[in-house]
């Protein structure tokens, strides 16, 4: 079984090397010309020349409640004391289930 690793791992590495060599050879012809770079820089200058955001854009952020506003709009503590509530203790496991002392053989 180990002879498969001895044979196939170096072979796969060589195939990957040849594949990457062919990929690099194909990419060399697709170099970027200086004219392409100048066009991209002109586009970036045009994007920077746009006017800044309107001053009303901060209103969108005010639509989300913060923790402080949630506390302000919460019901009063006196009303909460009137409500009947139970104290619930969450148990991690079922207390009625007892684990077996030995493994179940199936």
ABEGO torsion letter per residue (X at the ends): XAAAAAAAAAAAAAAAAAAAAAAAAAAAAABBBAAAAAAAAAAAAAAAABBBBBAAAAAAAAABBBAAAAAAABBBAAAAAABBBBBBBBBABBAABBBBABBBBX
